[in-house]
Amino acid sequence: MIQNVLIGSQAVQPLAMMKPAAADSSAVQQSGQSFGSYLENALNQVAAQEQQAKEMSNKFVLGEVNIDEAMISSQQALLSLQLTTQVRNKVIEAYQEIMRTQI
């Protein structure tokens, strides 16, 4: 059984040690920017894999690569696209669930 136990000075912090709200909002903005850049990088990698699969299929037609290399590249691009689609679907479902909650 896995237990989440937080031991040490982070378990309980006195009020005097808490950061002001302005510092928290700047940390949120920085994490939002880093999430946006992370998402952009992930989408760029998927696009690059699709481009590589296209190039490999063109090289296969020209006889420069074997069928196995072309198929592996194509399947990698397909899996990346399917993963991206599933992540998008989960994000949309989470957003819709949040919008359905009553306050």
VOMIMI-341686 format. One record per residue (C-alpha): x, y, z; residue in one letter; residue number from 1. Coordinates in pm, whole numbers, plus 50000, padded with zeros to 5 digits. Example, Ala and Ser with C-alpha at 12.3 -4.5 7.8 and 13.67 -1.06 7.14 Angstrom:
BEGIN
<site c1="51230" c2="49550" c3="50780" residu="A" num="1"/>
<site c1="51367" c2="49894" c3="50714" residu="S" num="2"/>
END
This chain:
BEGIN
<site c1="50000" c2="50000" c3="50000" residu="M" num="1"/>
<site c1="50137" c2="50338" c3="49903" residu="I" num="2"/>
<site c1="50102" c2="50617" c3="50153" residu="Q" num="3"/>
<site c1="50156" c2="50983" c3="50087" residu="N" num="4"/>
<site c1="50325" c2="51121" c3="50395" residu="V" num="5"/>
<site c1="50475" c2="51466" c3="50411" residu="L" num="6"/>
<site c1="50730" c2="51494" c3="50688" residu="I" num="7"/>
<site c1="50943" c2="51789" c3="50772" residu="G" num="8"/>
<site c1="50912" c2="52164" c3="50763" residu="S" num="9"/>
<site c1="50679" c2="52159" c3="50462" residu="Q" num="10"/>
<site c1="50407" c2="51966" c3="50647" residu="A" num="11"/>
<site c1="50288" c2="52263" c3="50853" residu="V" num="12"/>
<site c1="50394" c2="52618" c3="50785" residu="Q" num="13"/>
<site c1="50322" c2="52908" c3="51016" residu="P" num="14"/>
<site c1="50132" c2="53201" c3="50868" residu="L" num="15"/>
<site c1="50438" c2="53426" c3="50885" residu="A" num="16"/>
<site c1="50627" c2="53202" c3="50642" residu="M" num="17"/>
<site c1="50359" c2="53206" c3="50373" residu="M" num="18"/>
<site c1="50432" c2="53403" c3="50055" residu="K" num="19"/>
<site c1="50228" c2="53711" c3="49968" residu="P" num="20"/>
<site c1="49953" c2="53677" c3="49705" residu="A" num="21"/>
<site c1="50146" c2="53886" c3="49450" residu="A" num="22"/>
<site c1="50432" c2="53637" c3="49449" residu="A" num="23"/>
<site c1="50185" c2="53349" c3="49400" residu="D" num="24"/>
<site c1="50022" c2="53517" c3="49101" residu="S" num="25"/>
<site c1="50359" c2="53568" c3="48932" residu="S" num="26"/>
<site c1="50441" c2="53200" c3="48989" residu="A" num="27"/>
<site c1="50108" c2="53105" c3="48830" residu="V" num="28"/>
<site c1="50182" c2="53325" c3="48528" residu="Q" num="29"/>
<site c1="50526" c2="53168" c3="48487" residu="Q" num="30"/>
<site c1="50383" c2="52817" c3="48510" residu="S" num="31"/>
<site c1="50112" c2="52912" c3="48261" residu="G" num="32"/>
<site c1="50374" c2="53032" c3="48017" residu="Q" num="33"/>
<site c1="50581" c2="52720" c3="48066" residu="S" num="34"/>
<site c1="50273" c2="52500" c3="48012" residu="F" num="35"/>
<site c1="50196" c2="52687" c3="47693" residu="G" num="36"/>
<site c1="50550" c2="52644" c3="47567" residu="S" num="37"/>
<site c1="50543" c2="52276" c3="47668" residu="Y" num="38"/>
<site c1="50222" c2="52225" c3="47473" residu="L" num="39"/>
<site c1="50363" c2="52408" c3="47172" residu="E" num="40"/>
<site c1="50679" c2="52195" c3="47179" residu="N" num="41"/>
<site c1="50475" c2="51874" c3="47201" residu="A" num="42"/>
<site c1="50262" c2="51973" c3="46901" residu="L" num="43"/>
<site c1="50574" c2="52068" c3="46705" residu="N" num="44"/>
<site c1="50723" c2="51726" c3="46779" residu="Q" num="45"/>
<site c1="50408" c2="51554" c3="46651" residu="V" num="46"/>
<site c1="50421" c2="51762" c3="46334" residu="A" num="47"/>
<site c1="50791" c2="51678" c3="46291" residu="A" num="48"/>
<site c1="50718" c2="51307" c3="46325" residu="Q" num="49"/>
<site c1="50448" c2="51332" c3="46061" residu="E" num="50"/>
<site c1="50688" c2="51514" c3="45830" residu="Q" num="51"/>
<site c1="50954" c2="51250" c3="45891" residu="Q" num="52"/>
<site c1="50703" c2="50974" c3="45809" residu="A" num="53"/>
<site c1="50616" c2="51150" c3="45485" residu="K" num="54"/>
<site c1="50985" c2="51182" c3="45394" residu="E" num="55"/>
<site c1="51046" c2="50814" c3="45475" residu="M" num="56"/>
<site c1="50756" c2="50705" c3="45255" residu="S" num="57"/>
<site c1="50893" c2="50919" c3="44971" residu="N" num="58"/>
<site c1="51238" c2="50763" c3="45020" residu="K" num="59"/>
<site c1="51077" c2="50418" c3="45017" residu="F" num="60"/>
<site c1="50916" c2="50493" c3="44682" residu="V" num="61"/>
<site c1="51257" c2="50596" c3="44550" residu="L" num="62"/>
<site c1="51414" c2="50280" c3="44694" residu="G" num="63"/>
<site c1="51641" c2="50458" c3="44941" residu="E" num="64"/>
<site c1="51502" c2="50292" c3="45258" residu="V" num="65"/>
<site c1="51356" c2="49954" c3="45349" residu="N" num="66"/>
<site c1="50987" c2="49896" c3="45408" residu="I" num="67"/>
<site c1="51042" c2="49829" c3="45777" residu="D" num="68"/>
<site c1="51202" c2="50170" c3="45835" residu="E" num="69"/>
<site c1="50919" c2="50343" c3="45650" residu="A" num="70"/>
<site c1="50652" c2="50151" c3="45840" residu="M" num="71"/>
<site c1="50814" c2="50215" c3="46179" residu="I" num="72"/>
<site c1="50829" c2="50586" c3="46107" residu="S" num="73"/>
<site c1="50469" c2="50586" c3="45988" residu="S" num="74"/>
<site c1="50346" c2="50398" c3="46296" residu="Q" num="75"/>
<site c1="50534" c2="50631" c3="46530" residu="Q" num="76"/>
<site c1="50369" c2="50930" c3="46368" residu="A" num="77"/>
<site c1="50029" c2="50760" c3="46387" residu="L" num="78"/>
<site c1="50069" c2="50679" c3="46756" residu="L" num="79"/>
<site c1="50180" c2="51034" c3="46832" residu="S" num="80"/>
<site c1="49877" c2="51173" c3="46653" residu="L" num="81"/>
<site c1="49643" c2="50932" c3="46832" residu="Q" num="82"/>
<site c1="49794" c2="51025" c3="47169" residu="L" num="83"/>
<site c1="49755" c2="51395" c3="47091" residu="T" num="84"/>
<site c1="49393" c2="51340" c3="46994" residu="T" num="85"/>
<site c1="49319" c2="51148" c3="47314" residu="Q" num="86"/>
<site c1="49483" c2="51414" c3="47530" residu="V" num="87"/>
<site c1="49277" c2="51680" c3="47353" residu="R" num="88"/>
<site c1="48960" c2="51479" c3="47413" residu="N" num="89"/>
<site c1="49039" c2="51442" c3="47784" residu="K" num="90"/>
<site c1="49107" c2="51815" c3="47817" residu="V" num="91"/>
<site c1="48774" c2="51894" c3="47650" residu="I" num="92"/>
<site c1="48594" c2="51647" c3="47879" residu="E" num="93"/>
<site c1="48757" c2="51802" c3="48186" residu="A" num="94"/>
<site c1="48660" c2="52152" c3="48071" residu="Y" num="95"/>
<site c1="48301" c2="52043" c3="48011" residu="Q" num="96"/>
<site c1="48288" c2="51877" c3="48354" residu="E" num="97"/>
<site c1="48414" c2="52196" c3="48519" residu="I" num="98"/>
<site c1="48154" c2="52400" c3="48334" residu="M" num="99"/>
<site c1="47878" c2="52164" c3="48454" residu="R" num="100"/>
<site c1="47969" c2="52200" c3="48821" residu="T" num="101"/>
<site c1="47742" c2="52422" c3="49021" residu="Q" num="102"/>
<site c1="47881" c2="52683" c3="49254" residu="I" num="103"/>
END
